[in-house]
Amino acid sequence: MHQCIFVYFSCQVIFKDKLISMYHCGIYPNMDAKRKNYNTTLRSDLIRDLKILAAKKDARVNDLLEEAIQDILKKYEDKKER
């Protein structure tokens, strides 16, 4: 059985009547999976777009990154099997 931790937090940063940042957090399933920190650098435009997508989907940036990594691993694993 998966444990779920329920946390909801929403924050909008507005400067001079312009939304400059938005953060959302929600329910995070599968938090019992073993996790490890991994640091890297990314293009600033990708980070910006990823944060916007996460806010629109009400998801964590980390979850979107994990989904993308799983997709690319599957993509190259499928090619290797051919």
N, C-alpha and C positions, 0 to 999 in steps of 0.2 A: 504494500500500500504506500502511496506517495503522500508525504506530508506537504501541506500548503501553509505558507505564512501569509497572512493577509495584512497588507500595509497599503494605504492609499495616501498619496501626498501629491499635491498639485501646486506649482509655484509659477507665477508669471512675473518677469522683470520688465517693467515699463520705464522708459526714459524719454522725456520730452514727448509724451503721448505716442510713443512708438514701442511696440512689443519687440524687445531685443533678445529675450530668452524665455523658454517655457520648459518646465520639467514635470513629468508625470511618472508615478509609480503605481503598480497595481498588484494583483495576485501573482505570486511566483511559484509555480509548481516545480517539483523535482529538485528542490533545494537540498535534498539529502545526497545528491550525487557528489562525488569527490571533486573538489574544485581547487584550482591552482592559479596563482597570479601569473600573468604574462603581459609584458609591456612592449610596445612598439610605437612607431610613428606613422602617421597617415597624412595624406594631403588635407589641408585645411578645408577645402571645398567639400571633400567627402565626409569629413566630420560634421560640418554644418548640415549637409543634406541628410546624413544619418540621424542627427538630433531632431531635425524637422520630421522625418519619417516616424521616428519613435514617438514623438509627441502626437502625431496624427493617429497612430495605431494604438496609443496608450500602452506602449511597450517600453521595456528597458533597452537602451543602446546595446548593452552586453548580449541580451537575448537575440537581437537582430544580427549581431556579429557572429554569434554561435550558429545561427541558422544559415548564414552565408558560408561559413566555413564547412558546415555539414554538406551543403549543396555542392561546393567545389570539390570536396573530397569524393563525394558520390560521382560527380561528373568525370573525374579522372580515373576513378576505380572502374567505372563502366567502360571507358576507353581501353584500359589495360586488359580487361577480360576478353576483348575482341580478337 
